[in-house]
Amino acid sequence: MRTAAAAGVGGVAGFVAGLMLDVVIGVGGVATGGEPGGIKFLPLATAVLGALVAVAVSLRMRRKIR
């Protein structure tokens, strides 16, 4: 259950980070080239990456405690 919670929290945090990064890329594109840019599936990719990192950190911390 702890691993699933870590994956959920990591996924949500990664999704939010991906949205913010996509906005920053878009604003940077408008500021430099006049046209908004962005990466199509960036929030989804960062959500998956965030979930994987959160699970890895959770498992690593659990092994250190024992």
N, C-alpha and C positions, 0 to 999 in steps of 0.2 A: 504494500500500500504506500509505503514511503517513497518508493521508486516512481510510482505512478503520480504521486503528488509533485515530486521533483520535476517530472516530465511535463506536467501541466503548467506549473509555474514557469519553467524554462521556456515552454512554448509561447505562453502569453507574453513574457518579457521579450522574447526574441521577435515576436510579431510587432510589438510596440516599437522596439528598436528599429526594425525594418521599415516601418511606416515613417519614423522620424528621419532615417537615413535617406529614404526615397524623397521626402520633402526637401531635405538639404541638397540633394543632387538636382532636383528640379529648380530650386531657387538659384543654385550655382549656374545651371544652364541658362536661365533667363538673364542672369547678371552678366555672363560672359558672351553668350552667343545670341541672345534675344529669343531663343526658343526653349521651352521647358524640355528637360530630358528626364530620364528615369529608367529603371530596370523593371521589366514587366512583373516578374514573380519574386522580387526582392523580399517583401514581408513574409511570404511563405517560406522562402529559403532560410531566412534568418530565424523563423520560428522553429523549423526542424533542427537547425544548428544549435539554437538555444536549448531545446529539449535534450538533445544528445549531450551537450556539455553539462547541463544540470544533472542528468543521470550519472554521467561519469564522475562528477565531483561528489555526488551523494554516495556512490559506491566506494569511492576512494576514502571519503571521510569515515564511512562505516567500518572499513577494514582497519583504519588507523586506531579507532576507538577500542577495538577488541584486542 
